[in-house]
């Protein structure tokens, strides 16, 4: 073997080294992207918190100026005693934030365990069938696609025909009789 071939063989990259380098470069790029995203999130959070503090300071400075004007003997304006729209929005947003925090999953689980509740396994669940219970009906907001003319009253759609012809309305007394009979039938089903 010549010296040049030994030299090339000694410095040649093994295939596993190339794969290791490529995967290392990919992981390094992934970590860099994650760090940039984390820094962006941190900066955005700080900016939002500082913006909220500025809003609270503006509201408190307005209320202080109104109070100082009133204590200095200025005429009392009945509108200045009420909260401004910005103050009400700020209070509303603070209440929404508190509600979101109090109804968060971690706090709800913590409160439930303090009250004596425990997580239920799938084999411990018990479903009851209640006689006469009618589940929620799905709302039918639009007729099915096609040449539908109108609903016939029994949940079905009239297809074809004159599009301007309407169904004759059911008499009020007939409708009331049908509803009472249906309610009595549900009561009979519910009784043991």
ChimeraX attribute file (.defattr): number of C-alpha atoms within 10 A of each C-alpha:
attribute: neighborCount
match mode: 1-to-1
recipient: residues
	/A:1	5
	/A:2	6
	/A:3	8
	/A:4	9
	/A:5	9
	/A:6	11
	/A:7	10
	/A:8	10
	/A:9	11
	/A:10	9
	/A:11	8
	/A:12	9
	/A:13	10
	/A:14	9
	/A:15	9
	/A:16	9
	/A:17	10
	/A:18	11
	/A:19	11
	/A:20	11
	/A:21	12
	/A:22	12
	/A:23	12
	/A:24	12
	/A:25	12
	/A:26	12
	/A:27	12
	/A:28	12
	/A:29	12
	/A:30	12
	/A:31	12
	/A:32	12
	/A:33	12
	/A:34	12
	/A:35	12
	/A:36	12
	/A:37	12
	/A:38	12
	/A:39	12
	/A:40	12
	/A:41	12
	/A:42	12
	/A:43	12
	/A:44	12
	/A:45	12
	/A:46	12
	/A:47	12
	/A:48	12
	/A:49	12
	/A:50	12
	/A:51	12
	/A:52	14
	/A:53	12
	/A:54	12
	/A:55	15
	/A:56	16
	/A:57	12
	/A:58	14
	/A:59	17
	/A:60	13
	/A:61	12
	/A:62	14
	/A:63	17
	/A:64	12
	/A:65	11
	/A:66	17
	/A:67	15
	/A:68	12
	/A:69	13
	/A:70	15
	/A:71	11
	/A:72	9
	/A:73	8
	/A:74	11
	/A:75	9
	/A:76	13
	/A:77	10
	/A:78	7
	/A:79	8
	/A:80	12
	/A:81	12
	/A:82	10
	/A:83	12
	/A:84	14
	/A:85	9
	/A:86	13
	/A:87	18
	/A:88	13
	/A:89	12
	/A:90	16
	/A:91	13
	/A:92	12
	/A:93	12
	/A:94	13
	/A:95	12
	/A:96	12
	/A:97	12
	/A:98	12
	/A:99	11
	/A:100	11
	/A:101	13
	/A:102	13
	/A:103	12
	/A:104	11
	/A:105	11
	/A:106	11
	/A:107	12
	/A:108	13
	/A:109	15
	/A:110	11
	/A:111	13
	/A:112	13
	/A:113	12
	/A:114	10
	/A:115	9
	/A:116	7
	/A:117	11
	/A:118	10
	/A:119	9
	/A:120	8
	/A:121	7
	/A:122	7
	/A:123	6
	/A:124	8
	/A:125	8
	/A:126	7
	/A:127	6
	/A:128	6
	/A:129	7
	/A:130	9
	/A:131	13
	/A:132	14
	/A:133	10
	/A:134	8
	/A:135	6
	/A:136	6
	/A:137	6
	/A:138	6
	/A:139	6
	/A:140	8
	/A:141	6
	/A:142	6
	/A:143	14
	/A:144	9
	/A:145	6
	/A:146	8
	/A:147	13
	/A:148	14
	/A:149	18
	/A:150	17
	/A:151	14
	/A:152	14
	/A:153	12
	/A:154	6
	/A:155	8
	/A:156	10
	/A:157	15
	/A:158	16
	/A:159	14
	/A:160	11
	/A:161	10
	/A:162	8
	/A:163	12
	/A:164	8
	/A:165	9
	/A:166	11
	/A:167	12
	/A:168	8
	/A:169	9
	/A:170	9
	/A:171	8
	/A:172	9
	/A:173	9
	/A:174	10
	/A:175	12
	/A:176	11
	/A:177	11
	/A:178	12
	/A:179	12
	/A:180	12
	/A:181	12
	/A:182	12
	/A:183	13
	/A:184	12
	/A:185	12
	/A:186	15
	/A:187	12
	/A:188	12
	/A:189	13
	/A:190	12
	/A:191	8
	/A:192	5
